[in-house]
Structures are given as structure tokens and as C-alpha cells.
Amino acid sequence: MDEQEIIDNIGGPISEERTLRDRSTRNMGLRDDEKSCLRTVEVQLDRCWDLLRQRRALSEFGDDPNAARVRPADEAEGYQS
């Protein structure tokens, strides 16, 4: 998957995350299933952003961006920005 494909695929989860966050602030919170869905979307987005950062770093230093790999959720989420 190239960088543009990753960016194109992020739109749906971003929209879903915004919808759930908006619902949580306007209502009295989220139902358990919505909380679970939000957490799943957050992890999915973290992994996508991590993959994009990997690709860009590899490219910046003259390496093949296709060598970037989707990391396990616990690894991708463990990084500090």
C-alpha cells in the first residue's frame, strides 16, 4: 500500500472517531459498545499514522518506503509524539 492509499483509507475511521467523540460530548457519554468502537478506531488510526511516519522516515533517508510494516497495536501505540 502506498502513502496515498493509506491517506485515502484514513478518512472513514477519522469520520467515525469524530462522530463518536461528538456524541460523547453532547450526550451523557457513550454506551459500552460505542466506547469499544471508539477504542478500536483509535487503535486503527494510531497504526495508520505510525505506518505513514515509517514510510516518510524511510523515504527521507533514501530507503525504500515499501519496507515499512504495520506494527502490532501495542507497539504502535507505545510511541510518544
N, C-alpha and C positions, 0 to 999 in steps of 0.2 A: 504494500500500500504506500503510495507516495504522499507527500505533505498535503497536497490539495485534497486528496481523498479523505485524509484524516480530518482536515478542517471542515470539509463538507459533511462528514458524519458526526461532527460535534454539535451541530445546530439543534438536532432533535433533543438530545439529552440536556442541553442548556435551556431550551424552552421548557422542558418538563421540570427541571430544577427550579426555574423562576416561578412557574405556576405553583409548585408545591410550597415554596418559600413565601410567596404572596398569600396563599391560602392560610399558611400557618400564622402569619402576622395579622390578617384580617379576622380570622376566626379565633376560637379559643385553643388553637393548637391543631395538631394533625392526629388522625386516627392511627392506630398501630400499623396498619397496612400501608398507610401513606408515609409514615416515618421510615418504614422498611424500604419503601420505594425510593424515598429521598436519599437514604444512605447508599443504596445500590447505584443510583445515578451519580452521586458524589464520587464514589469509588471509580466508576466508569470514566468520568471526566478526568479525575486525577491521573488515571492510567493513559488516557489520550494525550493530556498535556505533557506528561512525562515522555511519551514516545516522540512528540514534536520537539521537545527540548533535546532529546538524544540525537535526533536526526539533524537538527540545526548545529549542534556542537560538533558532530562528526563532519558535517559539510564545512563548517568554519575552519577546521584544522586539516582539511584536504583528504579526509577519509570518506569512505562510501556510506552515505546516509542510510542505504538499504541494510546496513549491518545492525541498525537499531532494532531492538526487540521489545515487545510488550512485556513489561516486568510484572511479577506477581503483585497483587494488590497491596500486600503488607510492605513490600519493598518500595513501590511507587509512592505510597502514602507516607513513608517514613522520612522523606526528604524535606528539608526546610527551604523555603524560598528566599 
